Amino acid sequence: MEVLYGLHPVEEAIRSGSRRLDYVLVSRDRRDKGDDRLQRIIDLCKAAGVRCSVESKDQLTRIARTDAHQGAVAAVRERQFLAIEDLIAAPPRFNRKFYLALDGVEDPHNLGALLRSADGAGVDGVLLPDRRSAPISGVVAKTSAGASEHVPIARVTNLVRSLEQLKKANTWVLGLDERGTPDYTDFDFNTDCVLVLGSEGTGLHDLVKKTCDHLLRIPMAGSVSSLNVSVAGAVVMYEALRQRRSPLAPPAVVAKPVKPRKGLGS
């Protein structure tokens, strides 16, 4: 069993219907004060047939193990992740597939922020490695404002091998690196592609970097050389969304059919 807390995460868990909820607890104090958002959760529970109980604020704090629950706590069954084949088989949200792959993002707040941006930018799926990755926890759900319940997520054992599998499905692999070229605004995202983001401290691992077809960069005008990974990811994801929704002519770098590579990730 997993515990979600916060108004948005609990509400989105009920709305998405992607996981079974054992029960929902709401704060007696906030309900008695006529909190509209809390009442909406109670109404959603009734409509979905989810057991909902009214408890004290202290009881919710004990269960959530934090006082940042905003008066709403839910007990949900463990999440069932997708396989990479599921992401490949699913239809695109726009005219082309766009995935996000995370190579070692271990801060749950960064992961939550990235999932929130991925949902908003219409990403078709997120690849998370089994190792060197923050788990999808209550902190991630809270930071994502519930978006983690909606974004398709595939857990992969070997990220390089999964990227090679996407290549075989004619998908461009794009790493984000401060020493890369071209600038992210000069790439044509109107093609099937996956954006790969590295860890907070060291960036992309060498073998992952070698697997990328392009290394894109975000130009920096200040004194620091790079952005926080969740901010950088959001910048590129929304540029990809802008291009995929725009009827304007594509930028300078035009993707060509992918030629299969051999030997990497084996």
N, C-alpha and C positions, 0 to 999 in steps of 0.2 A: 504493500500500500504506500502511496505517495501523498504528501500533504501539500496542497496549494493554498496560498493565502493572498488576500488583496481583492478589492472589488472587481477590477478588470480581469485578472486571471481566473477567478471563480466564475464570473459571468460568462467569459469566453469558453471555459471548459464545458459549461452547460449548453451553450449555444452550438458549439462545434459538434457535439455528439460523438466525438472520436474516441472517447474513453468512458468506461463505466464509472459513475460516481457512487460510492457507498453511502455517503451522506454529506450534507452541507450544514454548517453551523453559522448562525448570525448573532451579532451582539444585541443583547436585550437593551442596553443603554441607547444604542443608535436607533434601534427599531422604535423604541418609545418616544424618541425625539422626532419621529416622522421622516427619517432619511429616505428620500425618494429612490436613490440608487440601491439601497439595501432592500427596499420593497420590491424593486424590479427583480432582484435575485430570488426573493421569496416567490414571486409570481412565476418566474421561469422554472423554479423547482416544481411547483404545482403542475405546470403544463407538461413538464418532462417526466413526471412521476418520480422525482428524486426526493428522498427523505430529507426534510429540513427541520432543524431544531433551533430553538432560541436559548442561548446560554449567556453567562456573564462574560464580561470582557476578560477577566482573569483566566477563565477556562479556555477561551480562544487563544490567549497568549501562551498557556501551557502546551496546548496541542501544536500550535504553529512554531513554538520556541522562539518567538519574536513578538514584540508589541507593535510591529508595523503591518498588522493584518487588516487594518481598516474596517474591522467588524465583520469580516467574512472569511471562513475557512472551509475547505473541501477536502475530503478523503477520496482519492481516485485510484483506480487500478494502474498497475505499471504500464507504461507506454510501450506499444508495439511498434518498433521501427520498421521502415520499408527496406527493401533491397535495392541496389543500384538498378537492377532490371526493371523494377517498378517505376522508377523515375524516367527511364528511357522509354518505357511503353506508354506512359501517360501523355495525353495531348497537351500542346503548349497553351499557355494562357493568352499569348499573343501569336504573331505569325511565326515566331521562332522560339526554340528552347533557350532558356537562360538559367543556369544553375550557379550556386555558390558552394565552394568547397573550403573548409577551414583546416589549415595545416598547423595544429597546435595552439589553438585559442583556449587558454586555460582559465581565464578570469570569467566567472559566471555573469558579471555585469556586462562585459564586452559581448559575450555570447548572446545574452538577452537582448542587448541593443541591436546586434546584427540580425537576429531573428525578427525583431520588430521592423527594421528597415527592409529585410527580405520580403516580408509580407506586404508592406506598403508599396514596394517596387515591382511586385508581380513576379517574383522569382519562382521558378517551376519546381525547385527542390534544393535541399541543402545536404551536403555530404559531410558527415562527422566521422573522424577515425575513432576506433575503439580506445586507443591509447592517446595520451597527450591531448586530451580534450576535456573541458568542463562538462560534467553530467547535466542533463536536463532536469534541473532541480526547481524547488519553489522559488529560489532567488532568481533563477533564469526566467521563470514564468512571470514573476513580479516585474522584473526589469523590462521584459518584452511587452508588458501591458496585456498579456494574454495571447499575443501573436504566436507564441510557441505552440499553442493548441491548434493552429490553423496551417502552419507551414509544413509541407511534406519533408520529412527528414529521413535520410538513409544512414544507418550505421555501417561503416565499412572497416574491414580488418586491415587492408593495405590500400592506402590512399593512392599511391602511384599506380597500382594495378587497376584501381577503379577509374582513374583518369585515362589510362590507356584503353579501358573498355569504352569510355565515352568517345575517345578518338575514333575507335572502330565504328561508332555510330555517327561519324562525320561531325563531331563536335570540336570546336577550337578550344584549347586550354590556354587561359590567359592568367599569368601570375602578376601580382602587383608588387613592384620593387622600386625603391627610390633611385636605383641606378639603371632602370630599364629604359626602353625606347620602343614605341613612340609615347607621346603624352596620351592619356586615356581619352581625351576629347578627339583625337585624330584616328581612333579606331572605329571601324564600322561594326556596330553590335547587331546589325540586321542579319545575323547568321546564328546558327546553333553554337553556343559557347558556354564555358564554365569559368567563372572568376575564382581564382585561388588566392586566399589571404593567409599570410604566415602568422607566426606566434608573436606575442606582445614584445618579447625581448630580442629574438634572433631572426625574425622574419621567416622566409621560406627555407625549408631544408634543401640541401644541395640536390638530392635526387629528384625532389618535387620540382625544383627550379629547372633542372635539365629536361623534365617532361613537358614543360610549358612550350607552346608554339610561339608565344609572344610574352615579353615582360613589359607591362605598361607602367608608367610613372605618373604621379600627380605633381605638377610643378609647384614649387614652394617659393614664395616671395619674401619670407621672413628669415629669421636666424636659425630656426630648427630645421632639420632635414626631412622630417616625416610627420604624419598625423597619427593619432591613436587609431588602432586597427578598426574599431567600430565606426569611427568617423570616416576614415579612408574608404571602408567598404560601402558606407552609405553614399558617399560622393560618386563612386563609380557605378553603383547599382542604379542610382537615379539618372545618371547620364545614359545608361543602357536603356532605361525605361523611356526617357525622352526620345531617343532615336527610334526605338521600336514602335512608338506611338506617333511618330512624326512622318508626314508625307514628303519632307524635304529631301534633297539629294544627299547621299551618304558622304561621310568625311573622306579624307585622302586615302587612308589605308583600307583597302578592300580585301576581304577574306577570299581565299581560293579553296577549292576542294582539298580536303585533308588527305595527305598520303600516309598510309599506315607506317608506324615505326615498329622495329623489332628489338627485343633485348631488354628494354626498360621495364622495371618492375617485376621481372621474372625471378 
